[in-house]
Amino acid sequence: MNIWLVMLAGGLLTFGMRFSLIFLFGRFEVPSTMRKALHYVPPAVLSAIILPELLYPSGSLNLTFENTRMLAGIIAMLVAWYSKNTLLTILAGMAALLILQLLF
Amino acid sequence: MSEKRKEFWNGVRAEFPLLIGVFPFGMIYGALALNAGLSRAASQLMSSIVFAGSSQFVAAQLVHDAAPGFVIVVTIAVVNLRHMLYSASLAPYLKNLSLKWKALLSYLLTDEAYAPSILKYEREEITPVSHWFLLGAGFSLWFTWQVSTAFGIFLGTAIPPEWPLDFALPLTFIAMVVPVLKSRPMIAAALSAGIVALLAYSLPFKLGLILAALTGIVVGTILEGLKSPGGMP
């Protein structure tokens, strides 16, 4: 994989989407179904990354208490829910992981 | 001070509170991208080539997971789809500009530049210098993002590699997702995507991620449609 090609393609696509309707003004509108669908992109993509990261720590399912990443992730979710603060969530999750790794 | 300059600085001023929030985020990105295995140059330049925060975090995670290039490109595109909405929403206010201006402002069109600009354009009358506001907001964010990325990369080189810093990426995503899980369709979108990601984990090329994301998007959209058949107001 060439990371530079990947970044260039990703950057061009991103620019294209930002430019698209400014450029096409008056000739094209975003369909309402797509408008709706876009709201679900962040939770869908990010959850699809988060869950395997927490539950497959070494490539296979681990739902035991030895899975420190799962436990630290749950703690981070609680902190995120109550604080709605990105930095605090990251710090709490990292601290939880380091402490749990010492314990187990 | 000329009218153009005044509008530019109005944009910078309106952007300022957002810059304070963005700076630590850029630092985290820089440190994590480096930790995920990107070179210093690639970590830095992604901030100007892609210039879209959450998709950069996702790309770093996928590089860390050794996903193939096309999966990373598709995922960046999906994560950044929402920019089409900003483009549509600002288009009427920028319609009289030259193609060069349209291209420049499009490049600078991030969540954080969009927010104060649309507020201003909806509230105030459009003048021949209004676009300088968006330039001020967009450029100050761009500049802050580049500098904070550099700080993060610098910081990242000082962190011992055995620290489990890679875990900060899923933690960042948790911080982004959890606060938006307020409606049933949102929760269903997140859960269905997460479950499909677990079930399809063994698919080659990280295709499970794309399958899972599409499932979540479709589930959320359908559930929202059931809830309010009339659609968006």
Chai-1 contact restraints between the chains, C-beta under 6 A:
chainA,res_idxA,chainB,res_idxB,connection_type,confidence,min_distance_angstrom,max_distance_angstrom,comment,restraint_id
A,M1,B,G69,contact,1.0,0.0,6.0,A-B,restraint_1
A,I3,B,A42,contact,1.0,0.0,6.0,A-B,restraint_2
A,V6,B,G69,contact,1.0,0.0,6.0,A-B,restraint_3
A,V6,B,I72,contact,1.0,0.0,6.0,A-B,restraint_4
A,V6,B,V73,contact,1.0,0.0,6.0,A-B,restraint_5
A,M7,B,M46,contact,1.0,0.0,6.0,A-B,restraint_6
A,M7,B,I49,contact,1.0,0.0,6.0,A-B,restraint_7
A,A9,B,V73,contact,1.0,0.0,6.0,A-B,restraint_8
A,G10,B,V50,contact,1.0,0.0,6.0,A-B,restraint_9
A,G10,B,V73,contact,1.0,0.0,6.0,A-B,restraint_10
A,G10,B,I76,contact,1.0,0.0,6.0,A-B,restraint_11
A,G11,B,I49,contact,1.0,0.0,6.0,A-B,restraint_12
A,G11,B,V50,contact,1.0,0.0,6.0,A-B,restraint_13
A,L13,B,A77,contact,1.0,0.0,6.0,A-B,restraint_14
A,T14,B,V50,contact,1.0,0.0,6.0,A-B,restraint_15
A,T14,B,A52,contact,1.0,0.0,6.0,A-B,restraint_16
A,T14,B,N80,contact,1.0,0.0,6.0,A-B,restraint_17
A,F15,B,Y107,contact,1.0,0.0,6.0,A-B,restraint_18
A,M17,B,N80,contact,1.0,0.0,6.0,A-B,restraint_19
A,M17,B,H83,contact,1.0,0.0,6.0,A-B,restraint_20
A,M17,B,M84,contact,1.0,0.0,6.0,A-B,restraint_21
A,R18,B,H83,contact,1.0,0.0,6.0,A-B,restraint_22
A,R18,B,S87,contact,1.0,0.0,6.0,A-B,restraint_23
A,R18,B,S106,contact,1.0,0.0,6.0,A-B,restraint_24
A,R18,B,L109,contact,1.0,0.0,6.0,A-B,restraint_25
A,F19,B,S106,contact,1.0,0.0,6.0,A-B,restraint_26
A,S20,B,M84,contact,1.0,0.0,6.0,A-B,restraint_27
A,S20,B,S87,contact,1.0,0.0,6.0,A-B,restraint_28
A,L21,B,S87,contact,1.0,0.0,6.0,A-B,restraint_29
A,L21,B,A88,contact,1.0,0.0,6.0,A-B,restraint_30
A,L21,B,A91,contact,1.0,0.0,6.0,A-B,restraint_31
A,I22,B,S87,contact,1.0,0.0,6.0,A-B,restraint_32
A,I22,B,A91,contact,1.0,0.0,6.0,A-B,restraint_33
A,I22,B,L94,contact,1.0,0.0,6.0,A-B,restraint_34
A,I22,B,K102,contact,1.0,0.0,6.0,A-B,restraint_35
A,I22,B,S106,contact,1.0,0.0,6.0,A-B,restraint_36
A,F25,B,A91,contact,1.0,0.0,6.0,A-B,restraint_37
A,F25,B,K95,contact,1.0,0.0,6.0,A-B,restraint_38
A,V30,B,A88,contact,1.0,0.0,6.0,A-B,restraint_39
A,S32,B,G231,contact,1.0,0.0,6.0,A-B,restraint_40
A,S32,B,M232,contact,1.0,0.0,6.0,A-B,restraint_41
A,R35,B,M232,contact,1.0,0.0,6.0,A-B,restraint_42
A,K36,B,T221,contact,1.0,0.0,6.0,A-B,restraint_43
A,K36,B,E224,contact,1.0,0.0,6.0,A-B,restraint_44
A,A37,B,I217,contact,1.0,0.0,6.0,A-B,restraint_45
A,A37,B,T221,contact,1.0,0.0,6.0,A-B,restraint_46
A,L38,B,L81,contact,1.0,0.0,6.0,A-B,restraint_47
A,L38,B,R82,contact,1.0,0.0,6.0,A-B,restraint_48
A,Y40,B,A189,contact,1.0,0.0,6.0,A-B,restraint_49
A,Y40,B,I217,contact,1.0,0.0,6.0,A-B,restraint_50
A,Y40,B,G220,contact,1.0,0.0,6.0,A-B,restraint_51
A,V41,B,L81,contact,1.0,0.0,6.0,A-B,restraint_52
A,V41,B,I217,contact,1.0,0.0,6.0,A-B,restraint_53
A,P43,B,V177,contact,1.0,0.0,6.0,A-B,restraint_54
A,P43,B,M186,contact,1.0,0.0,6.0,A-B,restraint_55
A,P43,B,A189,contact,1.0,0.0,6.0,A-B,restraint_56
A,P43,B,A190,contact,1.0,0.0,6.0,A-B,restraint_57
A,A44,B,A189,contact,1.0,0.0,6.0,A-B,restraint_58
A,A44,B,A193,contact,1.0,0.0,6.0,A-B,restraint_59
A,A44,B,A213,contact,1.0,0.0,6.0,A-B,restraint_60
A,A44,B,G216,contact,1.0,0.0,6.0,A-B,restraint_61
A,A44,B,I217,contact,1.0,0.0,6.0,A-B,restraint_62
A,V45,B,V79,contact,1.0,0.0,6.0,A-B,restraint_63
A,V45,B,A213,contact,1.0,0.0,6.0,A-B,restraint_64
A,L46,B,F173,contact,1.0,0.0,6.0,A-B,restraint_65
A,L46,B,M176,contact,1.0,0.0,6.0,A-B,restraint_66
A,L46,B,V177,contact,1.0,0.0,6.0,A-B,restraint_67
A,S47,B,A190,contact,1.0,0.0,6.0,A-B,restraint_68
A,S47,B,A193,contact,1.0,0.0,6.0,A-B,restraint_69
A,S47,B,G194,contact,1.0,0.0,6.0,A-B,restraint_70
A,A48,B,A193,contact,1.0,0.0,6.0,A-B,restraint_71
A,A48,B,A197,contact,1.0,0.0,6.0,A-B,restraint_72
A,A48,B,L209,contact,1.0,0.0,6.0,A-B,restraint_73
A,A48,B,A212,contact,1.0,0.0,6.0,A-B,restraint_74
A,A48,B,A213,contact,1.0,0.0,6.0,A-B,restraint_75
A,I49,B,Q61,contact,1.0,0.0,6.0,A-B,restraint_76
A,I49,B,F173,contact,1.0,0.0,6.0,A-B,restraint_77
A,I50,B,P170,contact,1.0,0.0,6.0,A-B,restraint_78
A,I50,B,F173,contact,1.0,0.0,6.0,A-B,restraint_79
A,I50,B,I174,contact,1.0,0.0,6.0,A-B,restraint_80
A,L51,B,G194,contact,1.0,0.0,6.0,A-B,restraint_81
A,L51,B,A197,contact,1.0,0.0,6.0,A-B,restraint_82
A,L51,B,L198,contact,1.0,0.0,6.0,A-B,restraint_83
A,P52,B,A197,contact,1.0,0.0,6.0,A-B,restraint_84
A,P52,B,Y201,contact,1.0,0.0,6.0,A-B,restraint_85
A,E53,B,P170,contact,1.0,0.0,6.0,A-B,restraint_86
A,A76,B,L171,contact,1.0,0.0,6.0,A-B,restraint_87
A,A76,B,I174,contact,1.0,0.0,6.0,A-B,restraint_88
A,M77,B,I174,contact,1.0,0.0,6.0,A-B,restraint_89
A,M77,B,V178,contact,1.0,0.0,6.0,A-B,restraint_90
A,A80,B,I174,contact,1.0,0.0,6.0,A-B,restraint_91
A,A80,B,A175,contact,1.0,0.0,6.0,A-B,restraint_92
A,A80,B,V178,contact,1.0,0.0,6.0,A-B,restraint_93
A,W81,B,V178,contact,1.0,0.0,6.0,A-B,restraint_94
A,K84,B,P179,contact,1.0,0.0,6.0,A-B,restraint_95
A,T86,B,A175,contact,1.0,0.0,6.0,A-B,restraint_96
A,L87,B,P24,contact,1.0,0.0,6.0,A-B,restraint_97
A,T89,B,A175,contact,1.0,0.0,6.0,A-B,restraint_98
A,I90,B,A168,contact,1.0,0.0,6.0,A-B,restraint_99
A,I90,B,L171,contact,1.0,0.0,6.0,A-B,restraint_100
A,G93,B,L171,contact,1.0,0.0,6.0,A-B,restraint_101
A,L97,B,P164,contact,1.0,0.0,6.0,A-B,restraint_102
A,L97,B,F167,contact,1.0,0.0,6.0,A-B,restraint_103
